[in-house]
Amino acid sequence: MASKDAQNQRRGLPGFLPGAPDPDQGLPASSNPGNQAWQPSLPLPSSFLPTLDLIIIHQQVELLGMILGTETSNKYEIKNSLGQRIYFAVEESICFNRTFCSTLRSCTLRITDYSGQEVITVNRPLRCNSCWCPCYLQELEIQAPPGTIVGYITQKWDPFLPKFAIQNANKEDILKIVGPCVTCGCFGDVDFEVKTINEKLTIGKISKYWSGFVNDVFTNADNFGIHVPADLDVTVKAAMIGACFLFDFMFFEHSLAGL
């Protein structure tokens, strides 16, 4: 079984890996890890991420927030394609920030595995979020394991489309994320495409699933799916989980207080 898993890990498309050349330039005869901008992945306490090609993120409904129309700390279940929970994420933020900064609030999201051990930490500082302000845009810091920075999600200014970059620990761009012009998910899924740096090849996507009109209007519970190659570096997958949280805050976080 171990040898079979090892073969599955080696199998994949080099063009899908961060730092690999564009497929239209031809595939290299051999890969040299030293030429890849993304640093070698660090071991995570849980072994789930290396084999996943679909990560489902389900935000838990906060009854208090529904009744009072207030923002409470977000909680998320992270599941595999079978719907089995593999991680649990909890937002840490103060009431003042949630009340007065709303979706722009600074916070920390702590992701724990089934044993309760923290495996990923996502830090979000207070930043701007406007196409009219090209500076001090949104940014996330990804730590995996906690205390070790492995990457960042940074917003790139664009007057028409929501654009972001997945960066390594040295803040070098590895992949791009491009969203749609209209991010309203009232009547269908909203897809953010994960692309190579030159945006010619799409290697995956982050989708906000439509959960029905009633649920979207009267709750702030959102469902997301991250579609990636199974052999993508685990630290990139961790960064994409962080990106999913950021998109929830920026585009889909709402409650009765905002109607």
C-alpha beads as a LAMMPS data file, in Angstrom:
LAMMPS data file: protein, C-alpha beads

259 atoms
258 bonds

1 atom types
1 bond types

-500.0 500.0 xlo xhi
-500.0 500.0 ylo yhi
-500.0 500.0 zlo zhi

Masses

1 110.0

Atoms # bond

1 1 1 0.000 0.000 0.000
2 1 1 2.827 2.407 0.884
3 1 1 4.563 1.826 -2.448
4 1 1 1.300 2.369 -4.301
5 1 1 0.757 5.704 -2.511
6 1 1 4.300 6.727 -3.373
7 1 1 3.616 5.986 -7.036
8 1 1 0.454 8.049 -6.909
9 1 1 2.402 10.954 -5.433
10 1 1 4.972 10.796 -8.222
11 1 1 2.303 10.589 -10.912
12 1 1 1.010 13.971 -12.148
13 1 1 1.376 16.775 -14.637
14 1 1 4.554 18.801 -14.155
15 1 1 2.841 21.773 -15.792
16 1 1 0.482 21.962 -12.839
17 1 1 3.241 22.417 -10.287
18 1 1 4.292 25.873 -9.060
19 1 1 7.451 27.090 -10.722
20 1 1 7.123 24.685 -13.653
21 1 1 7.422 26.128 -17.160
22 1 1 4.405 26.757 -19.352
23 1 1 3.125 23.618 -21.137
24 1 1 3.294 25.421 -24.489
25 1 1 7.045 25.654 -23.955
26 1 1 7.361 21.905 -23.613
27 1 1 7.848 19.704 -20.576
28 1 1 11.338 19.337 -19.156
29 1 1 13.118 16.024 -19.347
30 1 1 13.919 16.168 -15.654
31 1 1 12.767 18.411 -12.854
32 1 1 15.194 20.334 -10.696
33 1 1 13.667 21.358 -7.350
34 1 1 16.254 24.085 -7.049
35 1 1 14.666 25.884 -10.016
36 1 1 11.234 25.992 -8.413
37 1 1 10.358 29.249 -6.683
38 1 1 8.126 27.543 -4.138
39 1 1 10.086 26.162 -1.229
40 1 1 9.963 22.397 -0.521
41 1 1 6.872 21.564 1.467
42 1 1 7.221 21.264 5.213
43 1 1 5.701 18.247 6.957
44 1 1 2.237 18.899 8.313
45 1 1 1.053 16.982 11.402
46 1 1 -1.826 15.537 9.369
47 1 1 -1.396 13.483 6.197
48 1 1 -4.679 14.447 4.505
49 1 1 -3.640 17.355 2.267
50 1 1 -1.081 15.540 0.059
51 1 1 -3.751 13.271 -1.469
52 1 1 -6.696 15.651 -1.831
53 1 1 -7.873 17.005 -5.188
54 1 1 -11.125 18.406 -3.778
55 1 1 -11.360 20.301 -0.497
56 1 1 -14.830 21.279 0.716
57 1 1 -15.220 24.139 3.187
58 1 1 -18.534 24.526 4.997
59 1 1 -19.207 27.533 7.196
60 1 1 -21.202 26.694 10.276
61 1 1 -24.421 28.610 10.841
62 1 1 -24.321 30.904 13.867
63 1 1 -27.854 31.027 15.316
64 1 1 -27.038 34.029 17.507
65 1 1 -25.904 36.013 14.493
66 1 1 -29.050 35.034 12.572
67 1 1 -31.339 36.146 15.401
68 1 1 -29.592 39.390 16.330
69 1 1 -28.245 40.271 12.898
70 1 1 -24.724 40.622 14.293
71 1 1 -21.344 39.298 13.238
72 1 1 -19.934 36.454 15.311
73 1 1 -16.620 34.651 14.943
74 1 1 -16.669 32.422 11.885
75 1 1 -16.253 28.665 12.148
76 1 1 -15.605 26.338 9.236
77 1 1 -15.573 22.596 8.666
78 1 1 -12.998 21.422 6.123
79 1 1 -13.944 18.148 4.449
80 1 1 -12.718 15.767 1.773
81 1 1 -14.664 14.747 -1.327
82 1 1 -16.565 12.133 0.692
83 1 1 -17.851 14.744 3.109
84 1 1 -15.646 13.535 5.961
85 1 1 -14.360 16.311 8.228
86 1 1 -10.572 16.463 8.269
87 1 1 -9.973 19.927 9.746
88 1 1 -11.847 22.533 11.737
89 1 1 -11.155 26.290 11.501
90 1 1 -12.072 28.914 14.091
91 1 1 -11.745 32.672 13.734
92 1 1 -10.139 34.640 16.559
93 1 1 -11.122 38.315 16.554
94 1 1 -12.396 40.882 19.020
95 1 1 -15.992 42.091 19.147
96 1 1 -14.958 45.682 18.377
97 1 1 -13.353 44.664 15.075
98 1 1 -16.322 42.509 14.048
99 1 1 -18.750 45.338 14.855
100 1 1 -16.984 48.388 13.450
101 1 1 -14.612 46.917 10.835
102 1 1 -17.064 44.248 9.710
103 1 1 -15.699 42.253 6.759
104 1 1 -12.420 44.218 6.710
105 1 1 -11.562 43.161 10.266
106 1 1 -8.192 41.796 11.253
107 1 1 -8.335 38.242 12.574
108 1 1 -6.526 34.939 12.966
109 1 1 -7.954 31.636 11.773
110 1 1 -6.638 28.552 13.522
111 1 1 -7.036 25.251 11.695
112 1 1 -6.887 22.068 13.771
113 1 1 -6.939 18.413 12.773
114 1 1 -9.118 15.605 14.152
115 1 1 -6.948 15.349 17.283
116 1 1 -7.295 19.066 18.061
117 1 1 -3.700 19.887 17.088
118 1 1 -3.258 23.175 15.247
119 1 1 -1.748 22.496 11.824
120 1 1 -2.296 25.754 9.909
121 1 1 -2.526 29.373 11.058
122 1 1 -3.937 32.120 8.833
123 1 1 -3.295 35.743 9.839
124 1 1 -5.276 38.569 8.282
125 1 1 -4.303 42.193 8.999
126 1 1 -6.637 45.164 8.635
127 1 1 -6.440 46.263 5.001
128 1 1 -8.382 48.183 2.349
129 1 1 -10.744 46.576 -0.128
130 1 1 -11.640 48.867 -3.006
131 1 1 -10.934 49.017 -6.737
132 1 1 -10.483 52.784 -6.245
133 1 1 -7.607 52.292 -3.787
134 1 1 -4.590 50.619 -5.432
135 1 1 -2.505 50.502 -2.252
136 1 1 -2.630 48.653 1.051
137 1 1 -4.854 45.938 -0.399
138 1 1 -5.855 42.646 1.182
139 1 1 -3.220 40.171 2.343
140 1 1 -3.085 36.882 4.246
141 1 1 -0.126 35.179 5.897
142 1 1 -0.103 31.381 5.901
143 1 1 1.803 29.405 8.528
144 1 1 2.091 25.612 8.246
145 1 1 2.946 24.356 10.748
146 1 1 2.117 27.314 13.050
147 1 1 5.136 29.577 13.489
148 1 1 6.587 28.764 10.069
149 1 1 5.533 31.109 7.254
150 1 1 5.086 29.201 3.997
151 1 1 3.214 31.700 1.874
152 1 1 0.956 34.679 1.364
153 1 1 -2.225 35.585 -0.483
154 1 1 -2.030 39.162 -1.805
155 1 1 -4.640 41.148 -3.658
156 1 1 -3.554 42.691 -6.961
157 1 1 -5.136 45.930 -8.077
158 1 1 -7.414 45.645 -11.098
159 1 1 -10.277 48.002 -12.043
160 1 1 -12.501 45.227 -13.421
161 1 1 -11.673 41.784 -11.988
162 1 1 -10.765 40.544 -8.505
163 1 1 -7.182 39.324 -8.819
164 1 1 -4.862 37.751 -6.271
165 1 1 -1.428 36.146 -6.155
166 1 1 -0.318 33.067 -4.246
167 1 1 3.197 33.823 -3.012
168 1 1 5.912 31.801 -1.335
169 1 1 7.610 32.696 1.947
170 1 1 9.845 35.182 0.092
171 1 1 6.764 36.944 -1.336
172 1 1 7.495 35.757 -4.865
173 1 1 4.427 35.155 -7.030
174 1 1 3.778 31.460 -7.699
175 1 1 0.233 31.338 -9.021
176 1 1 -2.532 33.797 -9.830
177 1 1 -6.212 33.706 -8.836
178 1 1 -8.706 35.504 -11.075
179 1 1 -12.339 35.965 -10.115
180 1 1 -15.382 36.985 -12.153
181 1 1 -16.441 40.556 -12.791
182 1 1 -19.626 39.969 -10.759
183 1 1 -19.157 37.987 -7.547
184 1 1 -22.830 37.928 -6.536
185 1 1 -23.750 34.266 -5.988
186 1 1 -27.512 34.725 -5.656
187 1 1 -28.456 32.287 -8.419
188 1 1 -25.400 30.140 -9.128
189 1 1 -21.854 29.162 -8.271
190 1 1 -19.055 31.729 -8.331
191 1 1 -15.692 30.463 -9.613
192 1 1 -12.247 31.919 -8.929
193 1 1 -9.792 30.350 -11.375
194 1 1 -6.278 29.421 -10.248
195 1 1 -3.856 30.147 -13.064
196 1 1 -0.171 30.151 -13.903
197 1 1 1.663 33.450 -13.474
198 1 1 1.086 34.496 -17.097
199 1 1 -2.619 33.545 -16.718
200 1 1 -2.509 31.286 -19.814
201 1 1 -3.233 27.984 -18.059
202 1 1 -5.916 27.238 -15.482
203 1 1 -4.830 24.559 -13.023
204 1 1 -7.720 24.632 -10.575
205 1 1 -10.472 26.748 -9.094
206 1 1 -12.038 27.928 -5.863
207 1 1 -15.837 27.827 -6.102
208 1 1 -18.451 29.398 -3.886
209 1 1 -21.368 27.003 -4.156
210 1 1 -24.869 28.375 -4.416
211 1 1 -26.850 27.022 -1.451
212 1 1 -30.265 28.373 -2.358
213 1 1 -31.923 31.786 -2.249
214 1 1 -33.348 31.482 1.275
215 1 1 -30.089 30.291 2.798
216 1 1 -28.037 32.978 1.033
217 1 1 -30.326 35.813 2.134
218 1 1 -31.131 34.842 5.697
219 1 1 -27.843 33.271 6.847
220 1 1 -24.148 34.010 6.406
221 1 1 -23.220 30.339 6.022
222 1 1 -21.287 29.692 2.814
223 1 1 -20.002 26.563 1.122
224 1 1 -16.821 26.458 -0.935
225 1 1 -14.967 23.884 -2.997
226 1 1 -11.262 23.947 -3.846
227 1 1 -10.417 21.916 -6.961
228 1 1 -6.686 21.276 -7.392
229 1 1 -4.341 18.614 -8.782
230 1 1 -3.786 15.936 -6.140
231 1 1 0.007 16.264 -6.459
232 1 1 0.053 20.027 -5.880
233 1 1 2.421 21.050 -3.083
234 1 1 0.684 20.818 0.301
235 1 1 1.766 24.329 1.273
236 1 1 0.079 25.698 -1.859
237 1 1 -3.073 23.816 -0.874
238 1 1 -2.815 25.368 2.588
239 1 1 -2.524 28.806 0.985
240 1 1 -5.605 28.128 -1.146
241 1 1 -7.583 27.246 1.976
242 1 1 -6.538 30.639 3.342
243 1 1 -7.603 32.278 0.063
244 1 1 -11.009 30.673 0.439
245 1 1 -11.445 32.296 3.856
246 1 1 -10.376 35.665 2.424
247 1 1 -12.926 35.438 -0.406
248 1 1 -15.639 34.626 2.099
249 1 1 -14.832 37.777 4.073
250 1 1 -14.459 40.001 1.020
251 1 1 -17.325 38.919 -1.209
252 1 1 -19.828 36.707 0.596
253 1 1 -19.916 37.672 4.267
254 1 1 -23.315 39.197 4.975
255 1 1 -26.148 39.010 7.475
256 1 1 -29.540 40.536 8.162
257 1 1 -27.738 43.598 9.519
258 1 1 -26.503 44.374 6.017
259 1 1 -29.833 44.041 4.207

Bonds

1 1 1 2
2 1 2 3
3 1 3 4
4 1 4 5
5 1 5 6
6 1 6 7
7 1 7 8
8 1 8 9
9 1 9 10
10 1 10 11
11 1 11 12
12 1 12 13
13 1 13 14
14 1 14 15
15 1 15 16
16 1 16 17
17 1 17 18
18 1 18 19
19 1 19 20
20 1 20 21
21 1 21 22
22 1 22 23
23 1 23 24
24 1 24 25
25 1 25 26
26 1 26 27
27 1 27 28
28 1 28 29
29 1 29 30
30 1 30 31
31 1 31 32
32 1 32 33
33 1 33 34
34 1 34 35
35 1 35 36
36 1 36 37
37 1 37 38
38 1 38 39
39 1 39 40
40 1 40 41
41 1 41 42
42 1 42 43
43 1 43 44
44 1 44 45
45 1 45 46
46 1 46 47
47 1 47 48
48 1 48 49
49 1 49 50
50 1 50 51
51 1 51 52
52 1 52 53
53 1 53 54
54 1 54 55
55 1 55 56
56 1 56 57
57 1 57 58
58 1 58 59
59 1 59 60
60 1 60 61
61 1 61 62
62 1 62 63
63 1 63 64
64 1 64 65
65 1 65 66
66 1 66 67
67 1 67 68
68 1 68 69
69 1 69 70
70 1 70 71
71 1 71 72
72 1 72 73
73 1 73 74
74 1 74 75
75 1 75 76
76 1 76 77
77 1 77 78
78 1 78 79
79 1 79 80
80 1 80 81
81 1 81 82
82 1 82 83
83 1 83 84
84 1 84 85
85 1 85 86
86 1 86 87
87 1 87 88
88 1 88 89
89 1 89 90
90 1 90 91
91 1 91 92
92 1 92 93
93 1 93 94
94 1 94 95
95 1 95 96
96 1 96 97
97 1 97 98
98 1 98 99
99 1 99 100
100 1 100 101
101 1 101 102
102 1 102 103
103 1 103 104
104 1 104 105
105 1 105 106
106 1 106 107
107 1 107 108
108 1 108 109
109 1 109 110
110 1 110 111
111 1 111 112
112 1 112 113
113 1 113 114
114 1 114 115
115 1 115 116
116 1 116 117
117 1 117 118
118 1 118 119
119 1 119 120
120 1 120 121
121 1 121 122
122 1 122 123
123 1 123 124
124 1 124 125
125 1 125 126
126 1 126 127
127 1 127 128
128 1 128 129
129 1 129 130
130 1 130 131
131 1 131 132
132 1 132 133
133 1 133 134
134 1 134 135
135 1 135 136
136 1 136 137
137 1 137 138
138 1 138 139
139 1 139 140
140 1 140 141
141 1 141 142
142 1 142 143
143 1 143 144
144 1 144 145
145 1 145 146
146 1 146 147
147 1 147 148
148 1 148 149
149 1 149 150
150 1 150 151
151 1 151 152
152 1 152 153
153 1 153 154
154 1 154 155
155 1 155 156
156 1 156 157
157 1 157 158
158 1 158 159
159 1 159 160
160 1 160 161
161 1 161 162
162 1 162 163
163 1 163 164
164 1 164 165
165 1 165 166
166 1 166 167
167 1 167 168
168 1 168 169
169 1 169 170
170 1 170 171
171 1 171 172
172 1 172 173
173 1 173 174
174 1 174 175
175 1 175 176
176 1 176 177
177 1 177 178
178 1 178 179
179 1 179 180
180 1 180 181
181 1 181 182
182 1 182 183
183 1 183 184
184 1 184 185
185 1 185 186
186 1 186 187
187 1 187 188
188 1 188 189
189 1 189 190
190 1 190 191
191 1 191 192
192 1 192 193
193 1 193 194
194 1 194 195
195 1 195 196
196 1 196 197
197 1 197 198
198 1 198 199
199 1 199 200
200 1 200 201
201 1 201 202
202 1 202 203
203 1 203 204
204 1 204 205
205 1 205 206
206 1 206 207
207 1 207 208
208 1 208 209
209 1 209 210
210 1 210 211
211 1 211 212
212 1 212 213
213 1 213 214
214 1 214 215
215 1 215 216
216 1 216 217
217 1 217 218
218 1 218 219
219 1 219 220
220 1 220 221
221 1 221 222
222 1 222 223
223 1 223 224
224 1 224 225
225 1 225 226
226 1 226 227
227 1 227 228
228 1 228 229
229 1 229 230
230 1 230 231
231 1 231 232
232 1 232 233
233 1 233 234
234 1 234 235
235 1 235 236
236 1 236 237
237 1 237 238
238 1 238 239
239 1 239 240
240 1 240 241
241 1 241 242
242 1 242 243
243 1 243 244
244 1 244 245
245 1 245 246
246 1 246 247
247 1 247 248
248 1 248 249
249 1 249 250
250 1 250 251
251 1 251 252
252 1 252 253
253 1 253 254
254 1 254 255
255 1 255 256
256 1 256 257
257 1 257 258
258 1 258 259
